[in-house]
Amino acid sequence: RTTELKEAIQVLKDRLTSAEKALHDHLSDLPNAPLPEVPAGRSADDNVVVMEHGDKPELPEGAQPHWELGERYDLIHMDLGVKLTGAGFPVYTGAGAKLQRALIAFFLDRAIAAGYREVMPPLLVNADSAFGTGQLPDKEGQMYHATEDGLYLIPTAEVPITNLYRDELLDPDQLPIALVGHTPCFRREAGSYGKDVRGLNRVHQFDKVEIVRIEHPDRSR
């Protein structure tokens, strides 16, 4: 009788495990619900402009795109990136490299002056971290995956910085938590094509300064 009970319990445990996994998989496919004031739309044409700052420059006739100017003035070289790695990996040289470094420092300093704490996170994260910020499961094809180690190159510093507080309960008195970090970012950009992918518009590696603010829901808008 004891043996039969153990077998029955194991069957129920297996069924529970299977049901919990199925529920988890279904819930993982649900997107985050947008705020009620977010307008419905099917494309970028339906976006609503909330705010504009500054004046848009009027480019003269015959103005050259940035990828041509970068080559002409020895700032950015897409062809060298192709030689070293492949398409979508720019090489910055001379004043271009200096400008890149200066912009990173500028935005870090501005964020720190505004009360953000600087973080320098890893560039590789585990699957739990990628799941925690929504890269997995549906965006796995857009990430570079080190399969032998089960690690992913980050598409943005938001992934490791946000996951610093994964599985933690925060007291309201700890909020807000304001963090900033600079990292190289890596994206496969699979399926990208057309007029918006020339030059630096859709590359596989780029630098970004990311700010992350963890705030009370009542003050998060």
C-alpha positions as CSV (number, residue, x, y, z in Angstrom):
1,R,0.0,0.0,0.0
2,T,2.8,2.4,0.8
3,T,4.5,1.7,-2.5
4,E,1.2,2.5,-4.3
5,L,0.8,5.8,-2.4
6,K,4.4,6.8,-3.3
7,E,3.8,6.0,-7.0
8,A,0.5,8.0,-6.9
9,I,2.2,10.9,-5.2
10,Q,4.9,10.9,-7.8
11,V,2.4,10.9,-10.7
12,L,0.7,13.9,-9.2
13,K,4.0,15.7,-8.7
14,D,4.9,15.1,-12.3
15,R,1.5,16.4,-13.4
16,L,1.9,19.5,-11.2
17,T,5.3,20.2,-12.6
18,S,4.1,19.8,-16.2
19,A,1.1,22.1,-15.5
20,E,3.3,24.8,-13.8
21,K,5.7,24.8,-16.8
22,A,2.9,25.1,-19.3
23,L,1.4,28.0,-17.2
24,H,4.8,29.7,-17.0
25,D,5.4,29.3,-20.8
26,H,2.0,30.8,-21.6
27,L,2.4,33.7,-19.2
28,S,5.9,34.4,-20.6
29,D,4.3,35.0,-24.0
30,L,2.1,37.8,-22.7
31,P,3.4,41.3,-23.4
32,N,3.4,44.0,-20.8
33,A,0.1,45.9,-20.7
34,P,0.5,49.5,-21.9
35,L,-0.8,52.4,-19.9
36,P,-4.4,53.4,-20.7
37,E,-3.3,56.7,-22.3
38,V,-1.1,55.0,-24.9
39,P,-2.8,55.4,-28.3
40,A,-3.5,52.3,-30.3
41,G,-1.7,52.0,-33.6
42,R,-0.3,49.6,-36.2
43,S,2.8,51.4,-37.3
44,A,5.1,54.3,-36.5
45,D,2.7,56.6,-38.5
46,D,0.2,56.2,-35.6
47,N,2.7,57.6,-33.0
48,V,1.7,60.7,-31.1
49,V,4.3,63.4,-30.5
50,V,4.3,64.2,-26.8
51,M,7.1,66.8,-26.7
52,E,9.7,68.4,-29.0
53,H,12.8,70.2,-27.8
54,G,14.9,72.6,-29.9
55,D,14.8,73.5,-33.5
56,K,15.2,70.9,-36.3
57,P,18.1,71.9,-38.6
58,E,17.4,72.6,-42.3
59,L,19.9,70.6,-44.3
60,P,21.1,72.3,-47.5
61,E,20.5,70.7,-50.9
62,G,23.1,68.0,-51.5
63,A,23.9,67.4,-47.8
64,Q,25.8,64.1,-47.4
65,P,24.8,61.3,-45.0
66,H,26.8,60.6,-42.0
67,W,28.4,57.4,-43.3
68,E,29.9,59.3,-46.2
69,L,31.1,62.2,-44.0
70,G,32.6,59.7,-41.5
71,E,34.7,58.1,-44.3
72,R,35.7,61.5,-45.7
73,Y,37.0,62.9,-42.5
74,D,38.5,59.7,-41.1
75,L,36.0,59.4,-38.3
76,I,34.0,56.2,-38.9
77,H,35.0,53.2,-41.2
78,M,32.4,50.6,-41.9
79,D,34.6,48.8,-44.4
80,L,37.3,48.2,-41.7
81,G,34.6,46.7,-39.5
82,V,33.7,44.3,-42.3
83,K,37.4,43.3,-42.6
84,L,37.8,42.7,-38.9
85,T,34.4,41.2,-38.0
86,G,31.6,41.7,-40.6
87,A,28.9,44.1,-41.6
88,G,27.5,46.3,-38.8
89,F,30.6,46.6,-36.7
90,P,32.0,50.2,-37.2
91,V,35.5,51.2,-36.5
92,Y,36.0,54.7,-35.0
93,T,39.3,56.4,-35.6
94,G,41.0,59.7,-34.7
95,A,38.5,62.4,-33.8
96,G,35.7,60.0,-34.3
97,A,37.0,57.8,-31.5
98,K,37.7,60.8,-29.3
99,L,34.2,62.2,-29.9
100,Q,32.7,58.8,-29.0
101,R,34.7,58.7,-25.7
102,A,33.8,62.4,-24.9
103,L,30.1,61.8,-25.5
104,I,30.1,58.8,-23.2
105,A,31.8,60.8,-20.4
106,F,29.5,63.8,-21.0
107,F,26.3,61.8,-20.6
108,L,27.6,59.9,-17.6
109,D,28.6,63.1,-15.9
110,R,25.3,64.7,-16.6
111,A,23.4,61.8,-15.1
112,I,25.6,61.6,-12.0
113,A,25.1,65.4,-11.5
114,A,21.3,64.7,-11.6
115,G,21.6,62.1,-8.8
116,Y,22.2,58.9,-10.6
117,R,24.7,56.4,-9.3
118,E,27.2,55.0,-11.8
119,V,27.3,51.2,-12.3
120,M,29.7,49.2,-14.5
121,P,28.0,45.9,-15.1
122,P,29.1,42.7,-16.9
123,L,28.6,42.5,-20.7
124,L,27.4,38.9,-20.5
125,V,24.3,37.8,-18.6
126,N,22.7,34.5,-17.8
127,A,19.3,33.3,-19.0
128,D,17.5,34.4,-15.8
129,S,18.7,38.0,-16.3
130,A,17.7,38.0,-20.0
131,F,14.2,36.6,-19.0
132,G,13.9,39.2,-16.2
133,T,13.9,42.1,-18.6
134,G,12.0,40.4,-21.4
135,Q,14.7,39.5,-23.9
136,L,13.8,35.8,-23.4
137,P,12.0,33.9,-24.6
138,D,10.8,35.8,-27.7
139,K,13.9,37.9,-28.5
140,E,16.4,35.2,-28.3
141,G,17.1,35.3,-32.0
142,Q,18.2,39.0,-31.6
143,M,20.9,38.2,-29.0
144,Y,24.4,36.9,-29.4
145,H,24.5,33.6,-27.4
146,A,27.6,32.0,-26.0
147,T,26.0,28.5,-26.1
148,E,28.8,26.6,-24.3
149,D,28.5,28.9,-21.2
150,G,24.8,29.6,-21.5
151,L,25.4,33.4,-21.5
152,Y,24.2,36.2,-23.6
153,L,25.9,39.4,-24.8
154,I,23.7,42.3,-23.5
155,P,21.7,44.4,-26.0
156,T,21.6,47.3,-23.5
157,A,22.9,48.1,-20.0
158,E,19.3,48.0,-18.9
159,V,19.5,44.2,-18.7
160,P,22.2,43.8,-16.1
161,I,21.4,47.0,-14.2
162,T,17.7,46.2,-13.8
163,N,18.5,42.6,-12.8
164,L,20.6,43.9,-9.9
165,Y,17.3,43.9,-8.0
166,R,15.8,40.8,-9.6
167,D,13.9,38.6,-7.0
168,E,14.2,41.3,-4.3
169,L,11.5,43.1,-2.4
170,L,12.2,46.7,-2.0
171,D,10.9,48.9,0.8
172,P,9.2,52.1,-0.4
173,D,11.7,54.1,1.7
174,Q,14.5,52.8,-0.6
175,L,12.9,54.4,-3.7
176,P,13.7,55.9,-6.0
177,I,16.8,54.0,-7.0
178,A,18.5,55.9,-9.8
179,L,21.3,54.2,-11.7
180,V,23.4,55.0,-14.8
181,G,25.8,52.9,-16.7
182,H,27.8,52.8,-20.0
183,T,28.3,49.6,-21.9
184,P,29.0,48.4,-25.4
185,C,25.7,46.8,-26.6
186,F,25.3,43.9,-29.0
187,R,22.3,43.1,-31.2
188,R,22.0,40.7,-34.1
189,E,19.3,42.9,-35.7
190,A,18.1,39.9,-37.6
191,G,15.6,40.9,-40.3
192,S,16.6,44.6,-40.4
193,Y,16.6,46.0,-43.9
194,G,15.7,49.2,-45.9
195,K,16.4,52.9,-45.7
196,D,16.9,52.9,-41.9
197,V,19.8,50.5,-41.7
198,R,22.6,52.5,-43.4
199,G,25.6,53.7,-41.5
200,L,25.2,53.7,-37.7
201,N,21.4,53.4,-37.7
202,R,21.3,49.6,-37.3
203,V,24.7,48.2,-36.2
204,H,25.5,45.0,-34.2
205,Q,27.8,46.7,-31.7
206,F,27.4,50.2,-30.3
207,D,28.0,52.2,-27.1
208,K,25.2,53.5,-25.0
209,V,24.7,55.3,-21.7
210,E,21.6,53.9,-20.0
211,I,19.7,55.3,-17.1
212,V,17.5,53.1,-15.0
213,R,15.1,54.4,-12.3
214,I,13.2,52.1,-10.0
215,E,10.3,54.1,-8.7
216,H,7.1,53.7,-6.7
217,P,4.2,52.9,-9.1
218,D,2.3,56.0,-7.9
219,R,5.3,58.2,-9.1
220,S,6.4,56.2,-12.1
221,R,4.7,58.2,-14.9
